């Protein structure tokens, strides 16, 4: 077995967002970095996640706007015949972004890229396709896979996940979506807008982690787009017949006995970490009960030489979080520091309308309050006839912004300012005191802050103090008046 005598500063296992950002960060700091990827660099975000899904959503929004959705028109849409065009657009978007995540880009940043399978074999040691290497530190960034629940008959049905849905060459005629989270809602709405008949089977309610009022708006929007949503549904089994590929060959059965036809079943019911066969048990890296790599707030594992970031950890599986946390892990490793990651984590569900949230989204303690602006009172929303939304802030008794939710077009763009406000512990008076451009959807955030600041001024003690200040100013003006001379 071949052995390398050189000791690597940082071994990065995985070439997705976390691995790429972590490797480039460490290399820029002067470290010798080797990144190992078993398939292709770019990870889920580039190939099966953010890039293709947001391109699909954009294409579907255009289709809905052009009247191609059969839920909005009298006859069948031409969307099925245009699905090849949508696929071409997705491929073009991936091709445009792929060079930034390519091995060439990593090599240009000073990172050595190895294609192969890495496995830890001992403390400070790993094996890459038979070659033993040594390292000072390692970053585990192997990501996660879609989880497929053990539903009877599902293994014989035409199933796709968020990874394999992009392999479809034709638009499904009868799509059943199992799940009600962001992926289920985004893909279900997009494919319905393109012309598919879509049924969503949701165990609890859609978007269970989001504000209930936000979920209500998304539910109404999906329904308007033709999606049939069955909440509180437990999928008990799937039966599949061997008849034609384009017919509804499967029927999905729920607990109350109803069945739903499907030529395609999209399973969007969570994910599972890629930690098998890494040899983590050989080097003392602890996993949690679901198999995720345990990390502290500096992204270090139970082995002080090994760090982890991205979907392989229990942290929320967001691309932006993977990059930020991997950068922190890499710099901590190669510089010997212990910087902690921020606990302020923004998230966006890219349905129409979008749901964007950060921090505390409903009052959790004494003295906390909310300030809500309905977008029916936001001028930009009125001018664009997009009033189904709101901006809601959660505020503590000192007036600090703890978090909030924005529902509406481009809500994710507004969330940046709200995230900064939460991170910097700004008050509603701070936000209200900043001049904002008009008219924008961001007016909802500003007006929610203004409304809360004005409410504070209505408190009896504050009103008394302000009244006294007004009387003092009036008296001073009278004393300095030329008429007194």
Beta strands, then each sheet from edge to edge (+ up, - down):
strand 1: 3-13
strand 2: 33-37
strand 3: 111-115
strand 4: 118-122
strand 5: 125-128
strand 6: 131-140
strand 7: 144-146
strand 8: 159-160
strand 9: 174-178
strand 10: 197-202
strand 11: 228-231
strand 12: 235-240
strand 13: 250-254
strand 14: 259-262
strand 15: 264-267
strand 16: 271-273
strand 17: 306-308
strand 18: 347-349
strand 19: 354-359
strand 20: 369-374
strand 21: 390-395
strand 22: 401-408
sheet 1: 3+ 2+ 1+ 6+ 5- 4+
sheet 2: 3+ 2+ 1+ 6+ 17+
sheet 3: 7+ 16-
sheet 4: 8+ 15+ 9+ 10+ 11+
sheet 5: 12+ 13- 14+
sheet 6: 18+ 19- 22+ 21- 20+
end
